[in-house]
Amino acid sequence: MPVYQDETTKTWYVKCYYTDWTGARKQKMKRGFTRQRDAKAWERVFLEQQQGDPDMTFRSLYELYLTDIQQRLKASTVTGRISRCEHNILPYFENKQINRITPADIRKWQGEILTKNFKPTYQKTLNEQLDMIFNFATKYYGLRKNPCDMTGTIGRSKSGRMDFWTKDEFQRFIECVSDPTCYLAFQILFYTGLRCGELLALVPGDINLDSETLTVNKTFRREHGADVITSPKTENSIRTVTLPPSLVEQLRQYISQIYDIAAWGRLFPFTRSKLRLAMEKGCAKSGVKKIRIHDIRHSHVSLLIEMGFQPLLIAERIGDTVEMVNDIYGHLYPNKHRDLAAALDSIVSK
């Protein structure tokens, strides 16, 4: 298409038509070229970029992505992704056309994320989130290339160290927990490896005192002031966990004292914040190092590893995969590798 000269300014401008990502026909105008050939070169590049590439803003892409995941993912997962995007991704890319976002732009954004006081694992999570959104655009909206593909990642998958309590540390801590309900809740977390949400979703019907087991088939969270119970984190999370007899007796006494609870009523009718407060008080009183509530799950796994149980059995008990157990907890197995080498040596030496 031809370019035009502005008679007033004696500069050149482009006015051309193209079809956008929705199929609508639109006009594009660009002014201020001092030479006609510069205007033609810009027009040629612009039209090439529109062939198969959407010109929507990143905000528009994000809204499409959000609608898509809201139909497919759990509300808690969507909430986490919204928080990551709206605090650390949208402010940077919001008004940019996605077909104009380059690998250099991604590198600049990564640089800003690296200057913030984020954990390396969170840095990696943010980078993966941005990559997901651009992959969504390439798969469903005709973006030819994901600009994240050429930039590499930031952060790392694993934290530098894992916090957990030994059996002795847990014993010192639990002796300083005065609230009887929290006392039992912490006992269950430590000796079963349940996630906090799984614990808070337990109802009387989940406990089988005769077979000494509990069933995990749901999870609890507090969202916008409302109690929400949904399916657990993954399909592997649905499981039956065998309980130590001493814990069964504690549960028997506890349930017998709850006179007005319905079969579907929660055994622990409070939120994570109550456990967190009890944990802070117990740590302060006992002198045991502070860890997160989720780290009690790590403590359970480390205890099982120390007792010699294999990854397959551990994965079944905590509702994870063997690959996940090996990836997260493999560093806790050094003594087992030495035992293996010693066993092999005894065979070789014969």
Number of C-alpha atoms within 10 A of each C-alpha: 10 11 16 17 18 12 8 6 9 13 16 21 24 21 15 16 12 15 16 17 17 10 9 8 10 10 10 12 10 14 14 15 19 14 13 16 12 16 23 19 10 15 22 12 10 14 15 11 16 17 15 16 21 24 20 18 17 23 17 16 20 22 10 15 17 15 11 12 14 13 10 9 11 14 15 15 12 17 13 10 16 15 11 17 17 13 10 15 20 17 11 17 17 16 13 16 16 23 22 15 16 15 16 13 16 22 18 12 16 20 12 12 20 15 8 9 9 12 14 17 15 19 21 19 19 22 20 14 16 21 18 15 19 23 19 19 24 17 13 10 18 16 23 16 16 22 22 22 13 13 14 11 17 20 19 14 14 13 13 10 7 14 15 23 22 14 15 9 15 19 14 17 23 18 12 18 21 12 11 10 14 20 18 18 18 23 17 21 21 22 20 22 25 23 23 22 20 24 23 22 25 23 21 17 14 17 22 15 15 7 10 17 17 21 17 24 20 18 20 22 19 15 11 7 7 8 12 14 15 16 15 20 19 10 11 15 23 19 15 17 19 16 19 13 12 10 15 21 14 13 20 14 10 14 15 9 10 10 7 7 14 12 11 12 14 17 24 15 12 14 15 15 10 10 19 15 12 18 23 16 17 20 21 14 14 17 13 17 13 16 17 13 18 16 19 27 22 23 23 23 26 21 19 17 19 14 9 12 13 13 21 14 13 20 19 17 19 24 23 19 17 16 13 12 17 15 12 15 16 13 11 15 15 10 13 13 10 11 11 11 11 12 11 11 11 9 8 8 6 5
